Amino acid sequence: MPDPALIRVHRHRLRKVGKLPPVPICPECGAKVLSTKTAPLCSKCWKRTPAGRAADAERKRRRRQPIP
């Protein structure tokens, strides 16, 4: 499996020459949106939405479960 850093560099170079679209920008705060799961918001703004809060609560609930 290729190094993740090499993948990022490759994507950056493709964006630079115009073969990939630019990184989307969060409409709320102007940060770069790096995850497609939270698009069109950045992760910080998404966590403040009802869906983000519910997902975070579910993640914490699963984390607190005792290991069988």
C-alpha distances in whole Angstrom, upper triangle without the diagonal:
4,7,9,12,11,10,14,15,15,16,19,20,20,22,24,25,26,23,22,25,25,24,27,29,31,34,36,35,33,30,26,25,21,21,22,23,26,27,29,30,28,27,30,32,31,31,35,35,37,33,31,34,34,30,30,33,31,28,31,33,30,29,32,33,33,31,32
4,6,9,7,7,11,12,11,13,16,16,17,19,21,22,23,21,20,23,23,22,25,27,29,33,34,33,31,27,24,23,20,20,21,23,25,26,28,28,26,26,29,31,30,31,34,35,36,33,31,34,34,30,30,34,32,29,32,34,31,30,34,34,35,33,35
4,5,5,7,9,10,11,13,14,16,17,19,20,22,23,21,20,22,22,21,24,26,28,31,32,31,29,25,22,22,18,19,21,22,24,25,27,27,25,24,27,29,28,29,33,33,35,32,30,32,33,29,29,32,31,28,30,33,30,29,32,33,34,32,34
4,5,5,6,9,10,11,12,14,15,17,18,20,21,20,18,20,19,17,20,22,24,28,29,27,25,22,19,18,14,15,17,19,21,21,23,23,21,20,23,25,25,25,29,30,32,29,26,29,30,26,26,29,28,25,27,30,28,27,30,31,33,31,33
4,5,5,6,9,10,11,12,14,15,16,19,20,19,17,19,18,17,20,22,24,27,28,26,24,21,18,18,15,16,19,21,22,22,24,24,21,21,23,26,26,26,30,31,33,31,28,30,32,28,28,31,31,27,29,32,30,29,32,34,35,34,36
4,5,5,6,9,10,11,12,14,15,17,18,17,16,19,18,17,21,23,25,29,30,29,26,23,20,20,17,18,20,22,24,24,26,26,23,23,26,28,28,29,32,33,36,33,30,33,34,31,30,34,33,30,32,35,33,32,35,37,38,36,39
4,5,5,6,9,10,11,12,14,16,17,15,13,16,16,15,18,21,23,27,28,27,24,21,18,17,14,15,17,19,21,21,23,23,21,21,24,26,25,27,30,31,33,30,28,31,32,28,28,32,31,28,31,33,31,30,34,35,37,35,37
4,5,5,6,9,10,11,12,15,15,14,12,14,13,12,15,18,20,24,25,23,21,18,14,14,11,13,15,18,19,19,20,21,18,19,21,23,23,25,28,28,31,28,26,29,30,27,27,30,30,27,30,32,31,30,33,35,37,35,38
4,5,5,6,9,10,10,13,14,14,13,15,14,14,17,19,22,25,27,25,23,20,16,17,14,17,19,22,23,22,23,23,21,22,24,26,26,28,31,32,34,32,29,32,34,31,30,34,34,31,33,36,35,33,37,38,40,39,42
4,5,5,6,9,10,11,12,11,11,14,14,14,18,20,23,26,28,27,24,21,18,18,16,17,18,22,23,22,23,24,22,23,26,28,27,29,32,33,35,33,30,34,35,31,32,35,35,32,35,37,36,35,38,40,41,40,42
4,5,5,6,9,10,11,9,8,10,10,10,14,17,20,23,25,24,21,18,15,15,12,14,15,19,20,18,19,21,19,20,23,25,24,26,29,29,32,29,27,31,32,29,29,33,32,30,33,35,34,33,37,38,40,39,42
4,5,5,6,9,10,10,9,10,9,10,13,16,19,22,24,22,19,17,14,14,13,15,17,20,21,19,20,21,19,20,23,24,24,27,29,30,32,30,28,31,33,30,30,34,34,31,34,37,35,34,38,40,42,41,43
4,5,5,6,9,9,9,11,11,12,16,19,22,25,27,26,22,20,17,18,16,19,20,23,24,22,23,24,22,24,27,28,28,30,33,33,36,34,32,35,36,34,34,37,37,35,37,40,39,38,42,43,45,44,46
4,5,5,6,5,6,9,10,12,15,18,21,24,27,26,22,21,17,17,16,18,18,22,23,21,22,23,22,24,27,28,27,30,32,32,35,33,31,35,36,33,33,37,37,34,37,40,38,38,42,43,45,44,46
4,6,5,6,5,6,6,8,12,15,18,21,23,22,19,17,14,15,14,16,17,21,21,19,19,20,19,22,24,25,25,28,30,30,33,31,29,32,34,31,32,35,35,33,36,39,38,37,41,42,45,44,46
4,6,8,8,9,8,11,14,16,20,22,25,24,20,19,16,17,17,20,20,24,24,22,22,23,22,24,26,27,27,30,32,32,35,34,32,35,37,34,34,38,38,36,39,42,41,40,43,45,47,47,49
4,6,8,10,10,13,17,19,23,25,28,27,23,22,19,20,19,22,22,26,26,24,24,25,25,27,29,30,30,33,35,35,38,36,34,38,39,37,37,41,41,39,41,44,43,43,46,48,50,49,51
4,5,7,8,12,14,17,21,22,26,25,21,21,18,18,18,20,20,24,24,21,21,23,23,26,28,28,28,31,33,33,36,34,32,36,37,35,36,39,39,37,40,43,42,42,45,47,49,48,51
4,7,9,12,15,18,22,24,27,26,23,22,19,19,18,19,19,23,23,21,21,23,23,25,28,28,28,31,33,33,35,33,32,35,36,34,35,38,38,36,39,42,40,40,44,45,47,46,49
4,7,9,11,15,18,20,23,23,20,19,15,15,14,16,15,19,20,17,17,20,19,22,25,25,24,27,29,29,32,29,28,32,33,30,31,35,34,33,35,38,37,37,40,42,44,43,46
4,7,8,12,15,17,20,20,17,16,13,13,13,15,14,18,18,15,14,17,17,20,23,22,22,25,27,26,29,27,26,30,31,28,30,33,33,32,34,37,36,36,40,41,44,43,46
4,6,9,13,15,18,17,14,13,10,10,11,14,14,17,17,14,13,15,15,18,20,20,20,23,25,25,28,26,25,28,30,28,28,32,32,31,33,36,35,35,39,40,43,43,45
4,7,10,13,15,14,11,10,6,7,7,10,11,14,14,11,11,12,11,14,16,17,17,20,22,22,25,23,21,25,26,24,25,28,29,27,29,32,32,32,35,37,39,39,42
4,7,9,12,12,9,9,6,5,8,10,10,13,11,8,8,9,9,13,15,14,14,18,19,19,22,20,19,22,24,22,23,27,27,26,28,31,31,31,34,36,39,39,42
4,6,9,8,6,6,5,6,9,11,12,14,12,9,8,8,8,11,13,12,13,16,17,17,21,20,18,21,23,22,22,26,27,26,28,31,31,31,34,36,39,39,42
4,5,6,5,5,6,6,10,11,12,13,10,8,6,5,5,9,10,8,10,13,13,13,17,16,15,18,20,19,20,23,24,23,25,28,29,29,31,34,37,38,40
4,6,6,8,10,10,13,14,15,16,12,10,7,7,9,12,12,9,11,14,14,14,17,17,16,19,21,21,21,24,26,26,27,30,31,31,34,36,39,40,43
4,6,8,11,11,15,15,16,16,13,12,9,7,8,11,10,7,10,12,11,12,15,16,15,17,20,20,20,22,24,24,25,28,29,29,32,34,37,39,42
4,6,9,10,14,15,17,17,14,13,11,9,8,11,9,8,11,13,12,14,17,18,16,18,21,21,20,23,25,25,26,29,30,29,32,34,37,39,42
4,7,9,12,14,16,17,14,13,11,9,9,12,11,10,13,15,15,16,20,20,18,21,24,23,22,26,27,26,28,31,32,31,34,36,39,40,43
4,6,9,12,14,15,13,12,11,9,6,9,9,9,12,14,15,16,20,19,17,19,22,21,20,24,25,24,25,29,29,28,31,34,37,37,40
4,6,9,11,13,11,10,10,9,7,9,11,11,13,15,16,17,21,20,17,20,23,21,21,24,25,24,25,29,29,28,31,33,36,36,40
4,6,8,10,8,7,7,6,5,7,10,10,10,13,15,15,18,17,15,18,20,18,18,22,22,21,23,26,26,26,29,31,34,34,37
4,7,9,8,8,10,9,7,8,11,12,12,14,17,17,20,18,16,19,20,18,18,22,22,20,22,25,25,24,28,29,32,32,35
4,5,6,6,9,9,7,7,11,12,11,13,16,16,18,15,13,17,18,15,15,19,19,17,20,22,22,22,25,27,30,29,32
4,6,5,8,9,9,10,14,14,11,14,17,16,18,15,14,17,18,15,17,20,19,18,21,23,23,23,27,28,31,31,33
4,6,9,9,10,9,12,13,10,12,15,13,15,11,10,14,14,11,13,16,16,15,18,20,19,20,23,24,28,28,30
4,6,6,6,6,9,9,6,9,11,10,12,10,8,12,13,11,12,16,16,15,18,20,20,21,24,25,29,29,32
3,5,7,8,11,10,8,12,13,12,15,12,12,15,16,15,16,19,19,19,22,24,24,25,28,29,32,33,35
4,7,9,12,10,9,12,13,12,15,13,13,16,18,16,18,21,21,21,24,26,26,27,30,31,35,35,38
4,6,8,6,6,9,10,10,13,12,10,14,16,15,15,19,20,19,21,24,24,25,27,30,33,34,36
4,6,5,6,9,10,11,14,13,11,14,16,15,15,18,19,18,20,23,23,23,26,28,31,32,35
4,6,5,6,9,10,13,12,9,11,14,12,11,15,16,15,16,19,20,20,22,25,28,28,32
4,5,5,7,9,13,12,9,11,14,13,12,15,17,16,17,20,21,20,22,25,28,29,33
4,5,5,7,11,11,9,10,14,13,13,16,18,17,18,21,22,22,25,27,30,32,35
4,5,5,8,8,5,8,11,10,10,13,15,15,16,19,20,20,23,25,28,29,32
4,6,8,8,4,6,9,8,7,10,12,12,13,16,17,17,19,22,25,27,30
4,7,8,6,6,10,11,10,12,15,15,16,18,20,20,22,24,28,29,32
4,5,5,6,9,10,10,12,14,15,16,18,20,21,23,25,28,30,33
4,5,5,6,9,10,10,12,14,15,16,18,20,21,23,27,29,31
4,5,5,6,9,10,11,12,14,15,17,18,20,22,25,27,29
4,5,5,6,9,10,10,12,14,15,16,18,20,24,25,28
4,5,5,6,9,10,11,12,14,15,16,19,22,24,27
4,5,5,6,9,10,10,12,14,15,17,21,23,25
4,5,5,6,9,10,11,12,14,16,19,21,23
4,5,5,6,9,10,10,12,15,18,20,23
4,5,5,6,9,10,11,13,16,18,21
4,5,5,6,9,10,11,15,16,19
4,5,5,6,9,10,14,15,18
4,5,5,6,9,12,14,17
4,5,5,7,10,13,15
4,5,5,9,10,13
4,6,8,9,13
4,6,9,12
4,6,9
4,6
4
